[in-house]
Amino acid sequence: MVSERGLQVLRAIVQDYVDTREPVGSKSIVDRHQFGVSAATIRNDMALLEDEELIAAPHTSSGRVPTDKGYRVFVDHLAELRPLSSAQRAAIGSFLDGPVDLDELLIRTVRALTRLTGQVALVQYPSFERTNVSHVEFVHLGGGRIVVIIVTDTGRVSQRLAFLDEELDDADAAHVKAAIGGLVTGSSVREGAQSVAELLAHPARGDRLDAAVRAVAQIVGEELDEFRQDKLVMAGAATLARREADFRGSIYPVLEAIEEQVTVLRLMSEMVADDQGLSASIGRENEPFGLTETSVVTGQYDATGSRARVGILGPTRMDYPTNLAAVRAVAHYLSRLLDEDERLR
């Protein structure tokens, strides 16, 4: 059983190791922290922490470093979130403020978060299953070329250039637009995709305009299916190379795992949030996902009635209090922006 002072020694070891990257010894704890006891007493506390597998010696006769279990105890019981400075909060606002669509907003979000934390930043798209298609626009470029634009009521925009086999005049393009708009406008993304599938399942009439409608419907269906898929935006992968010394082994498995978005999305979806919407998955807890040398810290943001996650990924030796605070602040700011955008629609 670890005493209250022993837990505070663990806190000191985590903080000093994160700050210095050097194993922490009893003398440095006595010098840096006001425990009011001798180095011998601190050594006894450290021995008990080692027995509980909360710290370990990386080398013989060296100081101690936190284990994954030690980081977990620190995050759950000892970490105090550090409030962001006014400059940091202003930086979040300058990155995210301004009228933009959802895609651009999430790109700005990960850029802001990686700049604040120095870690790989991640943001999950909200679910679009219940999102409605607000309208479909066409830009007829002449001949058989049409730009198909789909807009949802959450601000998600898709645009794709279609090359049709048959040339269309403006009246033909208006006919195709009306047919497709009537098929999906006002429907949820899921319902619109089903309507397109039902249209394409019917036998073709064989006339020129029917062929154009079916060709465009195929494109719209593919874009709606893309809306329904879980997606992740990331920034800051290059920071892993600068932090390579914090990883015991090669960083290439980590790079491969984050390149496979499905792996990270699965991990994020299984993390359990606390009452502030924050969660952390540390070291060996990530073994099923091939990320045993990393920690992932996430917060939840709200978007049109659904929740998604925003967070960071980095080595287990990270500044958890600051990173948790940054993730929480960005999540709150993102929720507020999306809520304001929804109320203005």
C-alpha positions as CSV (number, residue, x, y, z in Angstrom):
1,M,0.0,0.0,0.0
2,V,1.4,3.3,-1.1
3,S,1.2,6.2,1.5
4,E,0.0,9.7,0.7
5,R,3.6,10.9,0.7
6,G,4.6,8.1,-1.6
7,L,1.9,9.2,-4.1
8,Q,3.3,12.8,-3.9
9,V,6.8,11.3,-4.6
10,L,5.3,9.6,-7.6
11,R,3.9,13.0,-8.7
12,A,7.4,14.5,-8.4
13,I,9.0,11.7,-10.3
14,V,6.5,12.1,-13.2
15,Q,6.9,15.9,-13.3
16,D,10.7,15.8,-13.1
17,Y,11.1,13.1,-15.7
18,V,8.7,14.8,-18.1
19,D,10.7,18.1,-17.6
20,T,14.2,16.7,-17.8
21,R,14.0,13.4,-19.7
22,E,16.4,12.1,-17.1
23,P,15.8,9.3,-14.5
24,V,14.9,10.8,-11.2
25,G,16.8,10.1,-8.0
26,S,16.1,10.7,-4.3
27,K,18.6,13.5,-4.0
28,S,17.1,15.5,-6.9
29,I,13.6,15.0,-5.3
30,V,14.9,16.4,-2.0
31,D,16.6,19.3,-3.8
32,R,13.6,20.2,-6.0
33,H,10.6,19.5,-3.8
34,Q,9.7,20.5,-0.3
35,F,9.0,17.2,1.4
36,G,10.8,18.0,4.6
37,V,12.3,14.5,4.9
38,S,15.7,13.0,4.2
39,A,16.9,11.5,1.0
40,A,16.9,8.1,2.8
41,T,13.2,8.5,3.6
42,I,12.5,9.3,-0.1
43,R,14.5,6.3,-1.1
44,N,12.2,4.1,1.1
45,D,9.1,5.7,-0.6
46,M,10.6,5.0,-4.0
47,A,11.3,1.4,-3.1
48,L,7.6,1.0,-2.2
49,L,6.6,2.6,-5.5
50,E,8.9,0.2,-7.3
51,D,7.3,-2.7,-5.5
52,E,3.9,-1.5,-6.7
53,E,5.3,-1.3,-10.3
54,L,4.6,2.4,-10.5
55,I,8.3,3.3,-11.2
56,A,11.2,1.3,-12.6
57,A,15.0,1.6,-13.0
58,P,16.0,1.8,-16.7
59,H,19.6,1.0,-15.8
60,T,21.4,-0.5,-12.7
61,S,22.1,2.2,-10.0
62,S,20.2,4.8,-11.9
63,G,17.3,7.0,-10.9
64,R,13.7,5.9,-11.5
65,V,11.2,6.6,-14.3
66,P,7.4,6.2,-14.3
67,T,6.0,3.0,-15.7
68,D,2.7,2.9,-17.7
69,K,1.0,2.0,-14.5
70,G,2.6,4.9,-12.8
71,Y,1.4,7.3,-15.5
72,R,-2.1,5.9,-15.1
73,V,-2.1,6.6,-11.3
74,F,-0.8,10.1,-12.0
75,V,-3.4,10.9,-14.6
76,D,-6.3,9.4,-12.6
77,H,-5.4,10.7,-9.1
78,L,-2.5,13.2,-9.1
79,A,-2.6,15.3,-12.2
80,E,-4.0,18.8,-11.9
81,L,-5.0,20.4,-15.1
82,R,-3.1,23.5,-15.8
83,P,-5.2,26.4,-17.0
84,L,-4.2,27.7,-20.4
85,S,-2.6,31.1,-20.5
86,S,-4.4,34.0,-22.1
87,A,-2.0,33.8,-25.0
88,Q,-2.8,30.1,-25.6
89,R,-6.5,30.8,-25.5
90,A,-6.1,33.7,-27.9
91,A,-4.1,31.3,-30.2
92,I,-7.0,28.9,-30.2
93,G,-9.4,31.7,-31.1
94,S,-7.2,33.1,-33.9
95,F,-6.9,29.6,-35.5
96,L,-10.6,28.7,-35.3
97,D,-12.5,32.0,-35.7
98,G,-14.0,33.0,-39.0
99,P,-16.7,31.6,-41.3
100,V,-15.5,28.3,-42.8
101,D,-17.0,24.9,-43.6
102,L,-16.7,21.9,-41.4
103,D,-13.7,20.4,-43.3
104,E,-11.7,23.6,-43.0
105,L,-12.7,24.0,-39.4
106,L,-11.4,20.5,-38.4
107,I,-8.2,21.1,-40.3
108,R,-7.7,24.3,-38.4
109,T,-8.5,22.5,-35.2
110,V,-5.7,19.9,-35.5
111,R,-3.2,22.6,-36.5
112,A,-4.1,24.6,-33.4
113,L,-3.8,21.6,-31.2
114,T,-0.5,20.3,-32.5
115,R,0.9,23.8,-32.1
116,L,-0.3,24.0,-28.5
117,T,0.9,20.6,-27.4
118,G,3.8,19.6,-29.8
119,Q,2.1,16.3,-30.3
120,V,0.2,14.6,-33.2
121,A,-3.3,16.1,-33.2
122,L,-6.4,14.1,-34.1
123,V,-10.0,15.1,-34.7
124,Q,-12.8,12.7,-35.6
125,Y,-15.6,13.8,-37.9
126,P,-19.0,13.7,-36.3
127,S,-21.4,11.0,-37.5
128,F,-23.4,12.1,-40.5
129,E,-25.9,9.3,-40.4
130,R,-28.7,11.6,-39.3
131,T,-27.3,14.7,-41.0
132,N,-29.7,16.1,-43.7
133,V,-28.8,17.0,-47.3
134,S,-29.8,20.7,-47.5
135,H,-29.3,21.0,-51.2
136,V,-27.5,19.8,-54.3
137,E,-26.0,22.3,-56.8
138,F,-24.7,21.8,-60.3
139,V,-22.2,23.9,-62.2
140,H,-22.6,23.0,-65.9
141,L,-19.2,23.5,-67.5
142,G,-20.4,22.7,-71.0
143,G,-20.8,19.5,-72.9
144,G,-20.8,16.5,-70.6
145,R,-18.9,18.2,-67.8
146,I,-20.7,19.0,-64.5
147,V,-19.5,19.9,-61.1
148,V,-21.8,18.2,-58.5
149,I,-21.9,19.9,-55.1
150,I,-23.6,18.4,-52.1
151,V,-24.2,20.5,-48.9
152,T,-25.4,19.1,-45.6
153,D,-27.1,21.1,-42.8
154,T,-24.0,20.7,-40.7
155,G,-21.9,22.6,-43.2
156,R,-20.2,19.6,-44.8
157,V,-19.6,20.2,-48.5
158,S,-18.6,17.8,-51.2
159,Q,-17.9,18.7,-54.7
160,R,-16.9,16.4,-57.6
161,L,-16.4,16.8,-61.3
162,A,-18.5,14.4,-63.4
163,F,-17.6,13.6,-67.1
164,L,-20.8,12.3,-68.7
165,D,-20.8,10.2,-71.9
166,E,-23.6,12.4,-73.4
167,E,-23.2,16.1,-74.0
168,L,-25.9,18.2,-72.2
169,D,-27.3,21.6,-72.9
170,D,-28.4,23.9,-70.1
171,A,-32.0,22.6,-70.1
172,D,-30.7,19.0,-69.9
173,A,-28.4,19.9,-66.9
174,A,-31.4,21.6,-65.2
175,H,-33.5,18.4,-65.7
176,V,-30.7,16.3,-64.1
177,K,-30.3,18.7,-61.2
178,A,-34.1,18.6,-60.5
179,A,-34.2,14.8,-60.6
180,I,-31.2,14.4,-58.3
181,G,-32.3,17.2,-55.9
182,G,-35.8,15.7,-55.6
183,L,-34.2,12.4,-54.8
184,V,-32.0,13.4,-51.9
185,T,-32.7,17.0,-50.8
186,G,-34.2,17.2,-47.3
187,S,-33.4,13.5,-46.6
188,S,-30.8,12.3,-44.1
189,V,-27.5,11.2,-45.5
190,R,-28.5,7.6,-44.9
191,E,-31.9,8.0,-46.5
192,G,-30.4,9.8,-49.5
193,A,-27.9,7.0,-50.0
194,Q,-30.8,4.4,-49.9
195,S,-32.8,6.4,-52.4
196,V,-29.9,6.6,-54.8
197,A,-29.4,2.8,-54.4
198,E,-33.0,2.1,-55.1
199,L,-32.9,4.3,-58.3
200,L,-29.9,2.5,-59.6
201,A,-31.5,-0.8,-58.9
202,H,-34.3,-0.1,-61.3
203,P,-33.8,-1.1,-64.9
204,A,-32.5,1.7,-67.1
205,R,-34.9,3.3,-69.6
206,G,-32.1,3.6,-72.1
207,D,-32.7,7.3,-73.1
208,R,-30.1,9.9,-73.0
209,L,-31.4,11.9,-70.0
210,D,-32.0,8.8,-67.9
211,A,-28.4,7.8,-68.5
212,A,-27.2,11.2,-67.3
213,V,-29.4,11.1,-64.2
214,R,-28.1,7.6,-63.4
215,A,-24.5,8.6,-63.9
216,V,-24.9,11.6,-61.6
217,A,-26.8,9.6,-59.1
218,Q,-24.0,7.1,-58.9
219,I,-21.6,10.0,-58.0
220,V,-24.0,11.4,-55.4
221,G,-24.4,8.0,-53.8
222,E,-20.6,7.5,-53.6
223,E,-20.2,11.0,-51.9
224,L,-23.0,10.2,-49.5
225,D,-21.4,6.9,-48.6
226,E,-18.2,8.9,-48.0
227,F,-20.1,11.1,-45.6
228,R,-21.2,8.1,-43.6
229,Q,-17.7,6.7,-43.1
230,D,-15.7,7.4,-40.0
231,K,-13.0,9.9,-40.8
232,L,-10.1,11.4,-39.0
233,V,-8.1,14.5,-39.6
234,M,-4.5,14.5,-38.3
235,A,-1.6,17.0,-38.1
236,G,1.9,17.0,-36.6
237,A,3.1,13.5,-37.5
238,A,6.5,15.1,-38.1
239,T,6.7,15.8,-34.3
240,L,7.2,12.1,-33.7
241,A,10.5,12.2,-35.5
242,R,11.7,15.0,-33.2
243,R,10.6,12.9,-30.2
244,E,12.1,9.7,-31.3
245,A,14.3,9.5,-28.2
246,D,11.1,9.2,-26.1
247,F,10.3,5.9,-27.7
248,R,12.1,2.7,-26.5
249,G,11.9,1.1,-30.0
250,S,11.4,2.2,-33.6
251,I,8.7,4.9,-34.3
252,Y,7.8,3.2,-37.6
253,P,5.1,1.0,-36.1
254,V,3.6,4.1,-34.6
255,L,3.7,5.9,-38.0
256,E,2.1,2.9,-39.7
257,A,-0.6,2.7,-37.1
258,I,-1.6,6.4,-37.4
259,E,-1.5,6.2,-41.2
260,E,-4.1,3.4,-40.9
261,Q,-6.9,5.7,-39.6
262,V,-9.2,2.7,-38.8
263,T,-6.7,1.6,-36.0
264,V,-6.7,5.0,-34.3
265,L,-10.5,5.5,-34.8
266,R,-11.1,2.1,-33.1
267,L,-8.9,3.1,-30.2
268,M,-10.6,6.5,-29.7
269,S,-14.1,4.9,-29.9
270,E,-13.2,2.5,-27.1
271,M,-11.8,5.1,-24.7
272,V,-14.1,5.8,-21.7
273,A,-14.5,9.5,-20.9
274,D,-14.8,11.1,-17.5
275,D,-17.4,13.6,-16.4
276,Q,-15.5,16.3,-18.3
277,G,-15.4,14.3,-21.5
278,L,-11.7,13.7,-21.1
279,S,-9.9,10.3,-21.4
280,A,-6.4,9.0,-21.7
281,S,-5.1,5.6,-22.9
282,I,-1.6,5.0,-21.9
283,G,1.2,2.7,-23.1
284,R,0.3,-1.0,-22.7
285,E,-3.4,-0.2,-22.6
286,N,-2.9,0.4,-26.4
287,E,-1.3,-2.9,-27.1
288,P,-4.3,-4.3,-29.1
289,F,-3.8,-1.4,-31.5
290,G,-0.1,-1.7,-31.9
291,L,0.6,1.6,-30.0
292,T,2.1,0.3,-26.8
293,E,4.7,3.1,-26.6
294,T,2.2,5.9,-27.1
295,S,-0.4,7.7,-25.1
296,V,-3.6,9.1,-26.5
297,V,-5.5,11.9,-24.8
298,T,-9.0,12.9,-26.0
299,G,-11.9,15.2,-25.3
300,Q,-15.4,15.1,-26.6
301,Y,-17.0,17.8,-28.7
302,D,-20.7,18.2,-29.7
303,A,-21.9,18.6,-33.3
304,T,-25.6,18.7,-34.2
305,G,-26.6,16.2,-31.5
306,S,-23.8,13.8,-32.0
307,R,-20.5,13.6,-30.2
308,A,-17.0,13.0,-31.6
309,R,-13.5,13.2,-30.2
310,V,-10.6,15.5,-30.6
311,G,-7.2,14.7,-29.0
312,I,-3.5,14.1,-29.3
313,L,-1.2,11.1,-29.7
314,G,2.4,11.1,-28.5
315,P,5.0,9.2,-26.4
316,T,4.0,8.1,-22.9
317,R,6.5,10.7,-21.5
318,M,4.3,13.7,-22.1
319,D,3.0,16.6,-20.1
320,Y,-0.4,15.2,-19.2
321,P,-1.9,18.1,-17.2
322,T,-1.1,20.6,-20.0
323,N,-2.2,18.3,-22.8
324,L,-5.5,17.4,-21.1
325,A,-6.2,21.1,-20.5
326,A,-5.4,22.0,-24.2
327,V,-7.6,19.1,-25.4
328,R,-10.5,20.2,-23.2
329,A,-10.2,23.9,-24.2
330,V,-10.1,23.0,-28.0
331,A,-13.0,20.6,-27.6
332,H,-15.1,23.3,-25.8
333,Y,-14.2,25.9,-28.4
334,L,-15.1,23.6,-31.3
335,S,-18.4,22.7,-29.7
336,R,-19.3,26.4,-29.2
337,L,-18.4,27.2,-32.8
338,L,-20.5,24.4,-34.2
339,D,-23.4,25.3,-31.9
340,E,-23.3,28.9,-33.0
341,D,-23.1,27.9,-36.7
342,E,-26.1,25.6,-36.2
343,R,-28.2,28.4,-34.6
344,L,-27.4,30.7,-37.5
345,R,-28.7,28.3,-40.1
